[in-house]
Amino acid sequence: MARIGRPTVPGEVRRVFWSGIRSGLTVGDAAGAVGVSTRVAYRWFRQRGGVMPAETGPARTPRLSFAEREEIAALRRAGLGVRAIARELGRSPSTISRELRRVRHHRPSDRHKMPYRASTAQSDADARARRSAPGKLATNLRLRREVQNRLKQKHSPTQIARRLRWDFPDDPEMWVSHETIYQSLYVQSRGGLKRELAKHLRTGRTLRKPHRSSEERRGRIPDMINISERSPEADDRRVPGHWEGDLILGSTESGSAVGTLVERTTRFTMLLHLPGGGHTADVVAAAMIAKIKTLPEQLRRSLAWDQGKEMAGHAKITAATGLQIYFCDPHSPWQRGTNENTNGLLRQYLPKGTDLSFYGPGLLDQIASELNARPRQTLDWRTPAEALNQLLSNPTDPIGVATTA
């Protein structure tokens, strides 16, 4: 009698799930996208230690699909031979022959009596695809011990991989890539290294955090305009109304944040209260629209911001305020250096690791007012508030601002 167990999920479903993880979805959202339970999805995630399979898209070699296997089953029942089935499917006879031989049965002695079933064949094919060969660290004891000892000394996988080539220049068997070390630590089926060794890594994570390319991160925000397309007048700081913005994050537990806006010419600062302690795109957009609308038209020229998810509603902000938003390149904080410097000053008022939801609109306005009342060397010792008032009252009168952050 056949053993009844957990239903097999088709390999294509898993591939779509991991593609969702790579695109930035959470485990729960990726599970919903493919129609599996969150419990099943988290089991897949833990089994691989958070490491995405190398192949998340269609297979590179033309494997048989489930539809083709159903066709094989129908043609087999109709009495067609291997070569006739191959002609019907446009496949080689050897492919069809191997497929028919591979199907497992619960009673091998009755193999010749058992019909070919597409569901059984697909299940077996998916199981073979998930089965991975032992990694190099699982089969080379000397190398494994060397890597383990260096991990315990808190060497990173990259440092270990590079140093092994230095220490064993004539012994390729003692060479290993940093990715192989990570795979052995996080992916159970790869074996070799115990997962608890991951605590010696700098992050100490027991599950690997999925990484996405810069292109994939940029793709999460539609219709972005790069900062390189911003008007040159924003660079020399002679024309007011060009801003830089960012979030100051609170403690991890609170998930709180405060938005910061700094005008490039005068260094005038405004703070955004984000109600509820969150910083989703809708919350940030609503707070920014309300704050920007308090400014006169001549101060609504442009805003430079990082490529964070909180700015996914940038088109809504532009439509409501007329403020054109430009996005900095990844990992380029110098492209909004004025904002970076101002955030450093704001940490005197909004310390790291605190719950920033405590600061309501009144307190944030008071903090901004104090910062705008500080004399600045870059403004020839004027305050940002004085510089802004001077520009608004007499736009043609230069205030001698510095061109640096």
Secondary structure as the mmCIF struct_conf table of DSSP 4:
data_model
#
loop_
_struct_conf.conf_type_id
_struct_conf.id
_struct_conf.beg_label_comp_id
_struct_conf.beg_label_asym_id
_struct_conf.beg_label_seq_id
_struct_conf.end_label_comp_id
_struct_conf.end_label_asym_id
_struct_conf.end_label_seq_id
HELX_LH_PP_P HELX_LH_PP_P1 ALA A 2 ILE A 4
BEND BEND1 ARG A 6 ARG A 6
HELX_LH_PP_P HELX_LH_PP_P2 PRO A 7 PRO A 10
HELX_RH_AL_P HELX_RH_AL_P1 GLY A 11 ARG A 22
TURN_TY1_P TURN_TY1_P1 SER A 23 GLY A 24
HELX_RH_AL_P HELX_RH_AL_P2 VAL A 27 VAL A 34
TURN_TY1_P TURN_TY1_P2 GLY A 35 GLY A 35
HELX_RH_AL_P HELX_RH_AL_P3 THR A 38 GLN A 47
TURN_TY1_P TURN_TY1_P3 ARG A 48 GLY A 50
HELX_LH_PP_P HELX_LH_PP_P3 VAL A 51 PRO A 53
BEND BEND2 ALA A 54 ALA A 54
BEND BEND3 GLY A 57 PRO A 58
BEND BEND4 ARG A 60 THR A 61
HELX_LH_PP_P HELX_LH_PP_P4 ARG A 63 SER A 65
HELX_RH_AL_P HELX_RH_AL_P4 PHE A 66 ARG A 77
TURN_TY1_P TURN_TY1_P4 ALA A 78 GLY A 79
HELX_RH_AL_P HELX_RH_AL_P5 VAL A 82 LEU A 89
TURN_TY1_P TURN_TY1_P5 GLY A 90 GLY A 90
HELX_RH_AL_P HELX_RH_AL_P6 PRO A 93 ARG A 102
BEND BEND5 HIS A 106 HIS A 106
HELX_RH_3T_P HELX_RH_3T_P1 PRO A 108 LYS A 113
BEND BEND6 MET A 114 MET A 114
HELX_LH_PP_P HELX_LH_PP_P5 PRO A 115 TYR A 116
HELX_RH_AL_P HELX_RH_AL_P7 ALA A 118 ARG A 130
HELX_LH_PP_P HELX_LH_PP_P6 ALA A 133 GLY A 135
HELX_RH_AL_P HELX_RH_AL_P8 LYS A 136 THR A 139
HELX_RH_AL_P HELX_RH_AL_P9 LEU A 141 LYS A 152
TURN_TY1_P TURN_TY1_P6 GLN A 153 LYS A 154
HELX_RH_AL_P HELX_RH_AL_P10 PRO A 157 ASP A 167
TURN_TY1_P TURN_TY1_P7 PRO A 169 ASP A 170
HELX_RH_3T_P HELX_RH_3T_P2 PRO A 172 MET A 174
HELX_RH_AL_P HELX_RH_AL_P11 HIS A 178 TYR A 186
HELX_RH_3T_P HELX_RH_3T_P3 GLN A 188 ARG A 190
BEND BEND7 GLY A 192 LEU A 193
HELX_RH_3T_P HELX_RH_3T_P4 ARG A 195 HIS A 200
BEND BEND8 LEU A 201 THR A 203
BEND BEND9 THR A 206 LEU A 207
HELX_LH_PP_P HELX_LH_PP_P7 ARG A 208 PRO A 210
HELX_RH_AL_P HELX_RH_AL_P12 SER A 214 ARG A 218
TURN_TY1_P TURN_TY1_P8 GLY A 219 ARG A 220
BEND BEND10 ILE A 221 ILE A 221
TURN_TY1_P TURN_TY1_P9 PRO A 222 ASP A 223
STRN STRN1 ASN A 226 ASN A 226
HELX_RH_3T_P HELX_RH_3T_P5 ILE A 227 GLU A 229
BEND BEND11 ARG A 230 ARG A 230
HELX_RH_3T_P HELX_RH_3T_P6 PRO A 232 ALA A 234
TURN_TY1_P TURN_TY1_P10 ASP A 235 ARG A 237
BEND BEND12 VAL A 239 PRO A 240
STRN STRN2 HIS A 242 LEU A 249
TURN_TY1_P TURN_TY1_P11 THR A 252 GLY A 255
STRN STRN3 ALA A 257 GLU A 263
TURN_TY1_P TURN_TY1_P12 ARG A 264 THR A 266
STRN STRN4 THR A 269 LEU A 272
HELX_RH_3T_P HELX_RH_3T_P7 PRO A 275 GLY A 277
HELX_RH_AL_P HELX_RH_AL_P13 ALA A 281 ILE A 292
TURN_TY1_P TURN_TY1_P13 LYS A 293 THR A 294
BEND BEND13 LEU A 295 LEU A 295
HELX_RH_3T_P HELX_RH_3T_P8 GLU A 297 LEU A 299
BEND BEND14 ARG A 301 ARG A 301
STRN STRN5 SER A 302 TRP A 305
BEND BEND15 GLN A 307 GLN A 307
HELX_RH_3T_P HELX_RH_3T_P9 LYS A 309 MET A 311
TURN_TY1_P TURN_TY1_P14 ALA A 312 GLY A 313
HELX_RH_AL_P HELX_RH_AL_P14 HIS A 314 THR A 321
STRN STRN6 GLN A 324 PHE A 327
HELX_LH_PP_P HELX_LH_PP_P8 CYS A 328 ASP A 329
TURN_TY1_P TURN_TY1_P15 PRO A 330 HIS A 331
HELX_RH_3T_P HELX_RH_3T_P10 PRO A 333 ARG A 336
HELX_RH_AL_P HELX_RH_AL_P15 GLY A 337 LEU A 346
TURN_TY1_P TURN_TY1_P16 ARG A 347 TYR A 349
BEND BEND16 LEU A 350 LEU A 350
TURN_TY1_P TURN_TY1_P17 LYS A 352 GLY A 353
BEND BEND17 THR A 354 THR A 354
HELX_RH_3T_P HELX_RH_3T_P11 LEU A 356 PHE A 358
HELX_RH_AL_P HELX_RH_AL_P16 PRO A 361 ASN A 372
TURN_TY1_P TURN_TY1_P18 ALA A 373 ALA A 373
BEND BEND18 ARG A 374 ARG A 374
STRN STRN7 ARG A 376 ARG A 376
HELX_RH_3T_P HELX_RH_3T_P12 GLN A 377 LEU A 379
TURN_TY1_P TURN_TY1_P19 ASP A 380 TRP A 381
STRN STRN8 ARG A 382 ARG A 382
HELX_RH_AL_P HELX_RH_AL_P17 PRO A 384 SER A 393
TURN_TY1_P TURN_TY1_P20 PRO A 395 THR A 396
BEND BEND19 ASP A 397 ASP A 397
BEND BEND20 THR A 403 THR A 403
#
